[in-house]
Amino acid sequence: MSTSLSQRQLPVRKEKSEESRGKTVKIWAHRGCSQRYPENTLLAFEKAMEIQGLEGIELDIQLTKDGHMVVIHDERLDRTTEGTGFVKDACLKELKKLHIYAGENAAQEIPTIEEVIDLLMPRLKQGEGIRLNIELKNSVCPYLGMEEKIVELVHKKGIEQWVVYSSFYALSLERVRKLDPLAEIGVLDGRVSDCLYKLKGLGADALHPSWRGMDLSPDRLKGYTVRAYLSGHLYPEKPTGARLDLDMLEKQGITDVFLNEPEVYLG
């Protein structure tokens, strides 16, 4: 943890032949397998763990009223649970009573980040196992102290080599960098140009733009890891059956994609 930022190097992509383009884009499970199973649940993460060739799993963390880190995307409970109101206004005990209905599967509950890490641990520490992208959901609610809590937990679990931290809030990423100078950080924003601007200021490692926000030429992005997030159907919506053109995405400079249905591409 004593390595200075000037010693850090961004991962460099190898150039590929025309025939291999589109075949090396790395695929991440966005909130787990969130098309077929309720997002950010142990069920969705368990199904993602089973996918061979998956690069990693993405999830979101927020803080409860009593300071616990829970895995949930929205600041409010209304869309994904039977509850109402803000996550930050409820204690963990109250949140654990809420159901997340999962169709034919048993109802799920909001997991803590500790529960998710324990579930994923066998795959996180394999030689060629999956990685974990932890998005700090603090661009709307400030969640003071969340950076310290998550960095401490990741080190306690010994999984820092497999974790990527991301956020739309640059000051949060700055705090993570101060807490762990060797942490891998991905800058979230709508446009890749805005991601690049923030990356340089933060000494971050990767760009996490919307796939619709690729407003720089591929030449400008050479040498950078570009993990693009995509919109898509979430459980229990019905899929359209359309498939992404990974070749097209790669030609834009995208190296990784966060997908709701990674099993379609890797199954």
Rosetta silent file (secondary structure, phi, psi, omega in degrees, C-alpha in Angstrom):
SEQUENCE: MSTSLSQRQLPVRKEKSEESRGKTVKIWAHRGCSQRYPENTLLAFEKAMEIQGLEGIELDIQLTKDGHMVVIHDERLDRTTEGTGFVKDACLKELKKLHIYAGENAAQEIPTIEEVIDLLMPRLKQGEGIRLNIELKNSVCPYLGMEEKIVELVHKKGIEQWVVYSSFYALSLERVRKLDPLAEIGVLDGRVSDCLYKLKGLGADALHPSWRGMDLSPDRLKGYTVRAYLSGHLYPEKPTGARLDLDMLEKQGITDVFLNEPEVYLG
SCORE:     score description
SCORE:     0.000 S_00000001
   1 L     0.000    0.540 -179.395    0.000    0.000    0.000 S_00000001
   2 L   -91.204   -4.800 -179.130    3.060    2.225    0.001 S_00000001
   3 L   -64.580  132.524 -179.854    3.361    2.375   -3.808 S_00000001
   4 L   -77.502  161.006 -179.470    2.960    5.942   -5.077 S_00000001
   5 H   -63.619  -29.772 -179.186    0.446    6.871   -7.745 S_00000001
   6 H   -67.281  -18.431  179.482    3.285    7.706  -10.137 S_00000001
   7 H   -89.401  -10.365 -178.477    4.308    4.051  -10.053 S_00000001
   8 L   -76.936  143.290  178.921    0.852    2.810  -11.023 S_00000001
   9 L  -124.653  139.401  176.373    0.317    1.789  -14.632 S_00000001
  10 L   -74.597  142.884  177.478   -2.908    1.525  -16.540 S_00000001
  11 L   -64.117  135.945 -177.122   -3.586   -1.908  -18.058 S_00000001
  12 L  -105.775  131.178  177.785   -2.708   -1.962  -21.751 S_00000001
  13 L   -80.850  141.404  173.535   -4.785   -3.843  -24.276 S_00000001
  14 L   -81.281  142.957  176.542   -3.038   -5.970  -26.859 S_00000001
  15 L   -69.978  144.253 -176.618   -3.880   -5.213  -30.468 S_00000001
  16 L  -119.764  154.326  176.721   -6.003   -7.882  -32.115 S_00000001
  17 L   -71.403  162.012  179.865   -6.408   -9.089  -35.642 S_00000001
  18 H   -59.390  -34.179 -177.494   -9.544   -8.185  -37.570 S_00000001
  19 H   -68.656  -28.089 -175.383  -10.698  -11.800  -37.274 S_00000001
  20 H   -95.314   -1.835 -178.728  -10.572  -11.766  -33.469 S_00000001
  21 L   -62.343  141.193  178.336  -12.336   -8.452  -32.923 S_00000001
  22 L    85.201   -8.926 -177.709  -15.454   -8.695  -30.781 S_00000001
  23 L  -100.725   -4.598 -177.595  -14.380  -12.016  -29.313 S_00000001
  24 L  -116.312    6.960  175.268  -12.316  -10.655  -26.462 S_00000001
  25 L   -65.202  127.290 -177.643  -14.751   -8.197  -24.891 S_00000001
  26 E   -84.509  139.675 -173.907  -14.969   -9.198  -21.237 S_00000001
  27 E  -112.459  131.025  177.518  -18.432   -9.718  -19.807 S_00000001
  28 E  -114.915  147.494  176.256  -19.584   -8.796  -16.312 S_00000001
  29 E   -86.289  114.426 -176.274  -22.878   -9.705  -14.653 S_00000001
  30 E   -80.992  109.990 -174.908  -24.676   -6.430  -13.924 S_00000001
  31 L    60.664   31.739 -173.118  -26.253   -6.729  -10.459 S_00000001
  32 L    82.733 -160.385  174.790  -25.832  -10.479  -10.954 S_00000001
  33 L   -81.971   81.529 -166.762  -27.973  -12.256  -13.543 S_00000001
  34 L   -89.228    2.043  173.397  -30.557   -9.504  -13.270 S_00000001
  35 L   -86.661  -42.446 -175.770  -32.692  -10.349  -16.292 S_00000001
  36 L   -95.579  -16.132 -177.028  -33.806  -13.778  -15.122 S_00000001
  37 L  -137.401  155.592 -178.429  -33.532  -13.241  -11.364 S_00000001
  38 L   -59.408  131.544 -175.910  -34.135  -10.278   -9.039 S_00000001
  39 L   -59.579  147.817  174.244  -31.196   -7.877   -9.185 S_00000001
  40 L    55.427   36.215  175.296  -28.629   -7.628   -6.388 S_00000001
  41 L  -116.512  160.740  177.622  -29.872  -10.748   -4.607 S_00000001
  42 H   -59.837  -33.294  177.803  -27.942  -13.800   -3.488 S_00000001
  43 H   -63.294  -46.473  179.914  -29.919  -15.784   -6.052 S_00000001
  44 H   -64.719  -35.807  179.415  -28.816  -13.522   -8.915 S_00000001
  45 H   -74.345  -37.498  178.648  -25.201  -13.652   -7.736 S_00000001
  46 H   -62.252  -42.467  178.496  -25.274  -17.425   -7.262 S_00000001
  47 H   -65.576  -36.378  178.326  -26.478  -17.888  -10.841 S_00000001
  48 H   -66.226  -36.869  179.249  -23.744  -15.560  -12.093 S_00000001
  49 H   -58.371  -28.172 -175.425  -21.109  -17.590  -10.243 S_00000001
  50 L   -78.872  -11.511 -174.968  -22.042  -20.614  -12.316 S_00000001
  51 L   -81.853  119.634  177.041  -21.198  -18.940  -15.643 S_00000001
  52 L   -76.887  138.606  178.919  -17.888  -20.056  -17.075 S_00000001
  53 L    89.091   -1.470  179.107  -15.833  -17.334  -18.730 S_00000001
  54 L   -71.122  133.453  178.501  -17.443  -14.506  -16.759 S_00000001
  55 L   -74.031  -41.379 -178.225  -15.015  -11.703  -15.972 S_00000001
  56 E  -176.211 -177.928 -179.213  -16.810  -10.500  -12.883 S_00000001
  57 E  -124.395  136.058  178.093  -19.928   -9.411  -11.032 S_00000001
  58 E  -107.586  142.603  176.568  -21.090   -5.840  -10.453 S_00000001
  59 E  -150.728  173.201 -176.982  -23.176   -4.712   -7.487 S_00000001
  60 E  -125.292  141.775  177.568  -24.169   -1.591   -5.560 S_00000001
  61 E  -123.364  146.237  174.164  -23.784   -0.748   -1.889 S_00000001
  62 E  -138.470  171.162  179.981  -25.559    1.712    0.395 S_00000001
  63 E  -108.957  139.506  174.366  -25.655    2.279    4.160 S_00000001
  64 L   -80.073  173.312  179.556  -28.525    1.538    6.500 S_00000001
  65 L   -59.995  -33.447 -179.211  -29.592    3.879    9.289 S_00000001
  66 L   -99.531   19.899  167.826  -27.493    1.853   11.734 S_00000001
  67 L    85.877   15.352  177.659  -24.411    1.810    9.516 S_00000001
  68 L   -90.609  145.871  176.963  -24.563   -1.576    7.785 S_00000001
  69 E   -89.268  117.721  179.155  -23.540   -1.949    4.127 S_00000001
  70 E  -116.251  154.824 -176.308  -26.364   -3.465    2.091 S_00000001
  71 E  -100.347  105.751 -179.466  -26.463   -4.433   -1.575 S_00000001
  72 L  -161.267  144.850 -175.349  -29.217   -2.555   -3.382 S_00000001
  73 L   -84.785  -56.347 -174.971  -29.277   -0.227   -6.381 S_00000001
  74 L   -74.125  146.883  173.978  -32.044    2.330   -5.797 S_00000001
  75 L   -67.499  -26.340  177.324  -31.887    4.799   -2.949 S_00000001
  76 E  -101.831  157.743 -177.071  -35.560    3.972   -2.367 S_00000001
  77 L   -88.768  -14.026 -166.123  -37.000    0.552   -1.569 S_00000001
  78 L   -59.075  -42.345 -172.026  -40.156    0.875   -3.654 S_00000001
  79 L   -74.118  -42.343 -171.365  -39.129   -0.657   -6.975 S_00000001
  80 L  -101.387  -11.538 -179.554  -37.340   -3.826   -5.906 S_00000001
  81 L  -129.544  178.642  176.085  -38.965   -4.682   -2.571 S_00000001
  82 L   -85.667    0.283 -179.091  -42.380   -4.570   -0.918 S_00000001
  83 L   -89.080  175.946  176.059  -41.163   -1.698    1.234 S_00000001
  84 L  -134.817  163.376  177.884  -41.293    2.063    0.771 S_00000001
  85 L    93.327 -174.990 -175.807  -39.002    4.931    1.665 S_00000001
  86 E   -90.867  145.931  175.669  -35.252    5.375    1.615 S_00000001
  87 H   -56.571  -43.104 -174.473  -32.660    2.722    2.439 S_00000001
  88 H   -64.864  -16.698 -177.108  -30.819    5.224    4.637 S_00000001
  89 H   -96.801    2.916 -178.055  -33.850    5.668    6.889 S_00000001
  90 L  -120.358  144.938  174.996  -34.225    1.999    7.834 S_00000001
  91 L   -79.360  160.769 -178.788  -32.176   -0.219   10.158 S_00000001
  92 H   -58.256  -42.025 -179.430  -30.785   -3.513    8.906 S_00000001
  93 H   -58.751  -38.462  178.975  -33.269   -5.490   11.003 S_00000001
  94 H   -69.564  -41.509 -178.603  -36.143   -3.647    9.321 S_00000001
  95 H   -66.321  -34.945 -178.523  -34.721   -4.152    5.826 S_00000001
  96 L   -67.827  -15.704  178.923  -34.240   -7.875    6.396 S_00000001
  97 L   -82.825  -13.926 -177.904  -37.984   -8.265    6.928 S_00000001
  98 L   -79.716  144.457  179.017  -38.739   -7.092    3.387 S_00000001
  99 L   -99.639  143.924  169.208  -39.359   -9.602    0.616 S_00000001
 100 E  -118.057  105.007 -172.526  -37.966   -9.524   -2.901 S_00000001
 101 E   -73.915  139.517 -171.095  -40.208  -11.843   -4.863 S_00000001
 102 E  -129.659   35.503  175.381  -38.488  -14.188   -7.296 S_00000001
 103 L    63.157 -121.085 -178.426  -41.216  -16.029   -9.191 S_00000001
 104 L   -71.942  -17.347 -179.138  -40.728  -19.795   -8.984 S_00000001
 105 E   -89.765  162.654  179.129  -37.801  -19.326   -6.620 S_00000001
 106 E   -62.689  145.704  178.073  -37.999  -18.578   -2.933 S_00000001
 107 E   -57.877  142.767 -179.035  -38.434  -14.928   -2.028 S_00000001
 108 E  -102.389  172.790  175.042  -35.154  -13.118   -1.503 S_00000001
 109 L  -133.125  165.524  177.898  -34.069  -10.409    0.933 S_00000001
 110 L   -67.587  120.294 -179.133  -31.701   -7.470    0.733 S_00000001
 111 L   -86.512  155.871  169.059  -28.240   -8.928    1.358 S_00000001
 112 E   -82.829  159.972  178.375  -25.384   -7.319    3.223 S_00000001
 113 H   -65.752  -30.719  177.381  -22.116   -6.953    1.343 S_00000001
 114 H   -62.171  -41.418  179.846  -20.571   -9.412    3.826 S_00000001
 115 H   -64.296  -39.538 -179.481  -23.120  -12.049    2.804 S_00000001
 116 H   -68.166  -44.821  179.764  -22.390  -11.507   -0.873 S_00000001
 117 H   -61.615  -42.650  178.619  -18.624  -11.669   -0.434 S_00000001
 118 H   -61.144  -38.244  177.918  -18.931  -14.885    1.589 S_00000001
 119 H   -65.254  -43.689 -174.632  -21.059  -16.373   -1.195 S_00000001
 120 H   -82.770  -13.317 -171.996  -18.621  -15.365   -3.925 S_00000001
 121 H   -48.818  -43.461 -179.596  -15.428  -16.161   -2.024 S_00000001
 122 H   -58.997  -34.563  179.664  -14.799  -19.558   -3.684 S_00000001
 123 H   -86.006  -26.535 -178.637  -14.796  -17.927   -7.133 S_00000001
 124 H   -68.711  -31.935 -174.177  -13.006  -14.734   -6.096 S_00000001
 125 L  -104.036    8.976  173.628   -9.898  -16.566   -4.963 S_00000001
 126 L   -72.290  159.170 -179.397   -9.569  -19.113   -7.739 S_00000001
 127 L   -56.265  -42.161  177.863   -6.595  -18.793  -10.048 S_00000001
 128 L  -122.753   44.046 -176.280   -8.803  -17.606  -12.898 S_00000001
 129 L   -80.606 -174.594 -177.335  -11.829  -16.699  -10.866 S_00000001
 130 L   -82.348  166.547  175.297  -14.237  -13.817  -11.148 S_00000001
 131 E  -112.259  170.568 -177.185  -13.734  -10.235  -10.007 S_00000001
 132 E  -130.421  119.679  175.220  -16.082   -7.994   -8.039 S_00000001
 133 E   -98.959  114.767 -179.834  -17.052   -4.442   -9.018 S_00000001
 134 E  -103.074  110.981  176.449  -18.407   -2.593   -5.998 S_00000001
 135 E   -91.345  124.070  176.510  -20.265    0.584   -6.918 S_00000001
 136 E   -84.479  110.524 -176.379  -20.573    3.029   -4.047 S_00000001
 137 L   -85.890   74.289 -174.991  -24.060    4.501   -4.439 S_00000001
 138 L  -128.731   19.208  178.100  -23.343    7.836   -2.832 S_00000001
 139 L   -82.333  -15.433  176.988  -23.940   10.409   -5.548 S_00000001
 140 L  -106.166  -54.513  175.130  -27.480   11.067   -4.208 S_00000001
 141 L  -101.810  132.020 -172.347  -27.151   10.206   -0.506 S_00000001
 142 L   -67.117  -33.446  178.407  -23.740   11.099    0.979 S_00000001
 143 L    46.945   64.345 -178.724  -23.297    8.003    3.205 S_00000001
 144 L   -60.873  131.973  177.936  -20.439    9.385    5.260 S_00000001
 145 L    89.733   -2.621 -178.172  -17.859    6.769    6.186 S_00000001
 146 H   -65.367  -35.876 -179.876  -18.892    4.196    3.577 S_00000001
 147 H   -60.925  -46.122  179.169  -15.483    4.329    1.885 S_00000001
 148 H   -61.352  -42.776 -178.127  -13.699    3.446    5.121 S_00000001
 149 H   -62.687  -45.866 -174.722  -16.135    0.625    5.837 S_00000001
 150 H   -75.079  -38.415  178.371  -15.861   -1.063    2.449 S_00000001
 151 H   -64.665  -41.818  178.418  -12.085   -0.735    2.078 S_00000001
 152 H   -62.022  -43.347 -179.340  -11.593   -2.137    5.578 S_00000001
 153 H   -64.732  -44.793 -179.173  -13.918   -5.073    4.835 S_00000001
 154 H   -59.438  -41.598  178.312  -12.260   -5.886    1.516 S_00000001
 155 H   -71.206  -36.599  177.739   -8.852   -6.012    3.188 S_00000001
 156 H   -61.697  -38.659 -179.900  -10.196   -8.011    6.110 S_00000001
 157 H   -80.379  -12.307  178.752  -11.531  -10.594    3.646 S_00000001
 158 L    71.809   32.253 -176.222   -8.243  -10.550    1.719 S_00000001
 159 L  -116.597   18.175 -175.014   -9.871   -9.940   -1.659 S_00000001
 160 H   -59.372  -27.760  179.225   -8.386   -6.559   -2.575 S_00000001
 161 H   -70.120  -18.759 -175.262   -6.715   -8.033   -5.680 S_00000001
 162 H  -107.927    5.632 -173.794  -10.101   -9.016   -7.087 S_00000001
 163 E  -109.756  138.211  169.946  -12.072   -5.841   -6.319 S_00000001
 164 E  -117.162  130.637  175.738  -12.803   -2.788   -8.463 S_00000001
 165 E  -100.120  138.047  176.852  -14.372    0.256   -6.778 S_00000001
 166 E  -141.247  158.221  178.367  -16.566    2.584   -8.848 S_00000001
 167 E  -169.266  153.796  170.767  -18.789    5.590   -8.264 S_00000001
 168 L   -80.663  -14.596 -174.472  -20.331    8.555  -10.053 S_00000001
 169 L   -97.828  107.218 -173.887  -19.089   10.699   -7.156 S_00000001
 170 H   -60.485  -37.564 -178.536  -15.462   11.695   -7.749 S_00000001
 171 H   -65.668  -29.486  176.577  -14.814   12.724   -4.136 S_00000001
 172 H   -67.328  -42.411  178.164  -15.802    9.241   -2.990 S_00000001
 173 H   -66.895  -33.496  176.008  -13.249    7.691   -5.321 S_00000001
 174 H   -62.152  -40.443  178.694  -10.685   10.173   -4.063 S_00000001
 175 H   -65.392  -42.066  178.127  -11.312    8.919   -0.518 S_00000001
 176 H   -60.068  -43.332  179.650  -10.914    5.303   -1.635 S_00000001
 177 H   -61.124  -39.624  178.756   -7.614    6.177   -3.289 S_00000001
 178 H   -68.210  -37.024 -179.927   -6.330    7.793   -0.071 S_00000001
 179 H   -71.207  -36.130 -179.572   -7.418    4.802    1.989 S_00000001
 180 L  -141.924   94.938 -178.316   -5.819    2.306   -0.382 S_00000001
 181 L   -59.157  -18.088 -179.325   -3.310    3.718   -2.908 S_00000001
 182 L  -100.423    1.927 -179.953   -3.296    0.369   -4.712 S_00000001
 183 L   -62.358  142.775  173.992   -7.067    0.008   -5.060 S_00000001
 184 E   -86.207  127.191 -173.778   -8.367   -0.434   -8.599 S_00000001
 185 E  -123.578  132.720  175.526  -10.790    2.387   -9.359 S_00000001
 186 E  -114.496  128.328 -176.403  -13.279    2.765  -12.208 S_00000001
 187 E   -90.894  118.555  178.790  -14.732    6.196  -12.947 S_00000001
 188 E   -91.100  134.440  172.026  -18.469    6.183  -13.699 S_00000001
 189 L  -166.231  172.318 -179.214  -20.053    8.855  -15.898 S_00000001
 190 L   -73.406  -43.562 -177.595  -22.361    9.154  -18.877 S_00000001
 191 L  -105.681  144.170  178.745  -19.723   10.064  -21.458 S_00000001
 192 H   -66.835  -29.082  177.850  -16.348    8.418  -21.860 S_00000001
 193 H   -65.125  -40.171  177.410  -14.757   11.865  -22.280 S_00000001
 194 H   -67.844  -37.711  175.941  -15.979   12.879  -18.805 S_00000001
 195 H   -59.994  -44.169 -177.736  -14.697    9.583  -17.401 S_00000001
 196 H   -64.162  -41.285  179.165  -11.274   10.248  -18.921 S_00000001
 197 H   -61.385  -45.753  179.694  -11.127   13.756  -17.472 S_00000001
 198 H   -67.781  -38.838 -178.825  -11.936   12.451  -13.977 S_00000001
 199 H   -55.845  -45.722 -177.566   -9.571    9.499  -14.350 S_00000001
 200 H   -64.900  -37.280  179.929   -6.579   11.756  -14.875 S_00000001
 201 H   -72.550  -30.996 -175.702   -7.426   13.867  -11.847 S_00000001
 202 H   -93.220  -14.985 -171.147   -8.009   10.880   -9.570 S_00000001
 203 L    67.899   36.018 -178.013   -5.213    8.636  -10.747 S_00000001
 204 L   -80.734  178.596 -171.415   -7.903    6.044  -11.467 S_00000001
 205 L  -114.799  -23.219 -173.287   -7.486    2.889  -13.519 S_00000001
 206 E  -147.180  155.861  178.123  -10.537    2.413  -15.728 S_00000001
 207 E  -103.874  131.007  179.917  -13.316    4.253  -17.530 S_00000001
 208 E  -123.731   75.279 -178.880  -16.916    3.190  -16.858 S_00000001
 209 L   -92.502  170.593  167.067  -19.120    5.118  -19.331 S_00000001
 210 E   -70.156  146.494  178.748  -22.541    4.408  -20.754 S_00000001
 211 L   -65.171  -18.877  176.819  -22.263    2.460  -23.975 S_00000001
 212 L   -88.470   -0.927 -176.407  -24.173    5.320  -25.595 S_00000001
 213 L  -108.197   29.156 -179.254  -21.604    7.820  -24.352 S_00000001
 214 L   -84.004   80.020 -174.127  -18.628    6.803  -26.499 S_00000001
 215 L  -101.267   16.072  173.199  -17.807   10.311  -27.718 S_00000001
 216 L  -119.426  152.433  179.017  -14.065    9.779  -28.228 S_00000001
 217 L   -70.202  152.540  178.196  -12.349    8.018  -31.102 S_00000001
 218 H   -55.679  -32.277  178.984  -10.964    4.513  -30.437 S_00000001
 219 H   -62.284  -35.474  179.535   -7.461    5.900  -30.933 S_00000001
 220 H   -69.198  -20.461 -173.971   -7.948    8.208  -27.947 S_00000001
 221 H  -102.152   -1.491 -179.861   -8.895    5.195  -25.811 S_00000001
 222 L   -60.414  134.487 -179.666   -6.018    2.862  -26.678 S_00000001
 223 L    93.315   -8.898 -179.673   -4.308    1.638  -23.549 S_00000001
 224 L  -105.195  146.949  168.074   -7.333    2.202  -21.306 S_00000001
 225 E   -83.381  122.653 -178.017   -9.717   -0.294  -19.790 S_00000001
 226 E  -121.252  102.057  179.443  -13.195    0.828  -20.860 S_00000001
 227 E  -100.554  108.931 -175.409  -15.999   -1.002  -19.059 S_00000001
 228 E   -95.650  137.946  175.053  -19.307    0.171  -20.510 S_00000001
 229 E   -98.177  143.998 -175.645  -22.633   -0.213  -18.757 S_00000001
 230 L  -120.202  148.500  170.773  -25.710   -0.973  -20.841 S_00000001
 231 L   -77.660  162.923 -179.472  -29.401   -0.442  -20.367 S_00000001
 232 L   173.262  176.044 -178.871  -31.546   -3.520  -20.615 S_00000001
 233 L   -74.948  136.768  175.468  -34.445   -5.480  -19.235 S_00000001
 234 L  -113.036  148.905  177.470  -34.433   -6.236  -15.535 S_00000001
 235 L   -52.314  135.992    5.864  -36.376   -8.984  -13.795 S_00000001
 236 L  -102.399   28.542  178.603  -39.297   -9.547  -14.140 S_00000001
 237 L   -68.278  155.069  179.939  -39.510   -7.815  -17.542 S_00000001
 238 L   -87.201  135.602  178.590  -39.501   -9.987  -20.642 S_00000001
 239 L   -69.632  156.030  179.585  -36.375   -9.928  -22.834 S_00000001
 240 L   -85.258  -19.972 -177.090  -36.626   -8.787  -26.439 S_00000001
 241 L    91.190   -8.692  179.736  -34.419  -11.554  -27.772 S_00000001
 242 L   -75.001  146.070  179.107  -32.066   -9.068  -29.415 S_00000001
 243 L  -112.999  146.135  177.733  -28.328   -9.635  -28.994 S_00000001
 244 L   -70.723  148.266  173.597  -25.629   -7.022  -28.641 S_00000001
 245 L   -92.417   91.607 -177.905  -23.105   -6.559  -31.409 S_00000001
 246 H   -64.037  -30.903  177.473  -19.927   -7.016  -29.370 S_00000001
 247 H   -61.126  -43.320 -179.824  -17.831   -6.442  -32.476 S_00000001
 248 H   -64.432  -41.184 -179.979  -19.347   -2.984  -32.870 S_00000001
 249 H   -65.177  -41.564 -178.821  -18.738   -2.159  -29.210 S_00000001
 250 H   -66.272  -36.492  179.112  -15.135   -3.269  -29.356 S_00000001
 251 H   -65.044  -21.152  176.827  -14.465   -1.177  -32.433 S_00000001
 252 L   -83.379   -5.737 -179.995  -15.540    1.856  -30.372 S_00000001
 253 L   104.384    5.317 -179.553  -12.819    1.109  -27.831 S_00000001
 254 L   -79.811  129.716 -179.827  -14.909   -0.820  -25.278 S_00000001
 255 L  -103.133  -26.540 -177.323  -12.988   -3.605  -23.546 S_00000001
 256 E  -140.350  154.073  175.737  -15.637   -4.827  -21.055 S_00000001
 257 E  -135.215  142.432  173.411  -19.414   -4.695  -20.760 S_00000001
 258 E   -96.891  115.697 -174.288  -21.795   -4.923  -17.791 S_00000001
 259 E  -121.372  145.765  177.448  -24.776   -7.026  -18.920 S_00000001
 260 L   -76.171  -25.826 -178.916  -28.049   -8.035  -17.267 S_00000001
 261 L  -128.316   66.368 -178.828  -28.054  -11.395  -19.049 S_00000001
 262 L   -63.051  -24.654 -178.434  -24.425  -12.521  -19.334 S_00000001
 263 H   -64.317  -24.322  178.576  -25.528  -16.139  -19.600 S_00000001
 264 H   -67.118  -31.740 -175.446  -26.837  -15.463  -23.118 S_00000001
 265 H   -96.831  -19.726 -177.111  -23.329  -14.609  -24.297 S_00000001
 266 H  -120.830   -5.618 -176.473  -21.337  -17.083  -22.233 S_00000001
 267 L   -70.624    0.000    0.000  -23.784  -19.919  -21.657 S_00000001
